[in-house]
Amino acid sequence: MADRIRVLIVDDIPETRDHLAKLLGFEPDIEVAGTASSGAEAIAQATKLLPDVILMDINMPDMDGIAATEHLSAQVPSAAVVMMSVQGEADYLRRSMLAGAREFLVKPFSSDELTASIRQVYAREKEKAGRVVAQAAPRASQQADLGTVVAVFSPKGGVGRTTIAVNLAVAAAKELNKRVVLVDGSFQFGDVAVLLNLNPKDKSMFELVPDLEAGSEAESVDAYTVSHSSGIRVILAPPSPEMADVITPAGVKRVVEILRQHYELIVIDCAAWFNDTTLGILDQADVILTLLTLEITSIKNIRLFLEVAEKLGYEDKIRLVLNRADTTLGIRVADVEHSIGRKVDDTIVSDGRAVVYALNRGVPFVISNRESQVSQDVLRLATSMTGNRETGEEARKPTQKGRSLFAWR
């Protein structure tokens, strides 16, 4: 059968290997290419068999799954690792992702969870590989017709992510006359509607994604956007957190693909944590606008995110934005750059009075206080997002890494 997913099972317990092989044997689109009982054997088998997906147990006697995954990321980069563990602590998840794993399953898991993870990881890696090939081919005219997707992200809440996303979109539409759509990608607890004084009613991602997956035409997307007085169109998050369950990564991918064809700028306000839908958005983004502030927790999380981003292949499209850059908290920008190992690309000043007043009124500050420095900083950022995608090689060159005040690890 064409496009069968070839899986290598790695676990030091024979019964577990046999059980997993039997489970996968019932799936017509999955083939067990081989098994291994240790990390070292996994590396040898993967080099020989070149599987699509590797099911890797995290705890093994000679070489654990994390160490084996690090080797595999370098030696067999085409194989996506799904880590398995009886321990679901955040530290295990973080270390697995840093090693290069693409998914993390906590034992015991169901057959449906196992096969869904394998298929999702395989589909994501296949899409990424296809995108690399497409980007390498000459397609300048095609690119000129597609909108730019900017994912506004931060690995920590409370840094002004939604505020910047909203004002960035409004500035690009109102000041630069761009066709802009703003998507609330924080599907459980999105705040875009509040900041723009909009009501989700029956127009949100909750209705849009199932409608598209049921076979509706691409033109139906426009029916689920809400018009704002600034000139932007908005796709809101569901009005209730439990409704986020119906929003699938495939559905979000389809929405973004359609929006690219109709808008010059697509701004997506992402949730402040990793999940399948957020990773899907980051995969598709042309620019990942990553916000941080001069707080030690924010800087720590940015360091960890940049390490994960390198493993996921995001490093070339990350643009670091320091929000509230002029606050006096005893931490210098130079210290931040030294700690995280790269330059900050853009800065936005702190203006609590203008920002909070605008937030409470439901009016973006680029409208209510257009001449303020914070508005001018966001307008400058919007100009660079819509005009020249390049941020400059100097901005991306890593600074010399070293242990400093913020070197926790």
Secondary structure, DSSP 8 states (H G I E B T S, - for coil): -TT-EEEEEE-S-HHHHHHHHHHHHT-TTEEEEEEESSHHHHHHHHHHH--SEEEEES--SSS-HHHHHHHHHHH-TTSEEEEEES---HHHHHHHHHHT-SEEEESS--HHHHHHHHHHHHHHHHHHHHHHHHHHS--HHHHHTS-EEEEEE-SSSSSSHHHHHHHHHHHHHHTT---EEEEEE-TTT--HHHHTT---TT-SHHHHHHHHHTT--GGGGGGG-EE-TTS-EEE---SSGGGGGG--HHHHHHHHHHHHHH-SEEEEEE-SS--HHHHHHHHH-SEEEEEE-SSHHHHHHHHHHHHHHHHHT-GGGEEEEEESTT--SS--HHHHHHHHTS---EEE---HHHHHHHHHHT--HHHHTTTSHHHHHHHHHHHHHHS-----HHHHS-------TT---
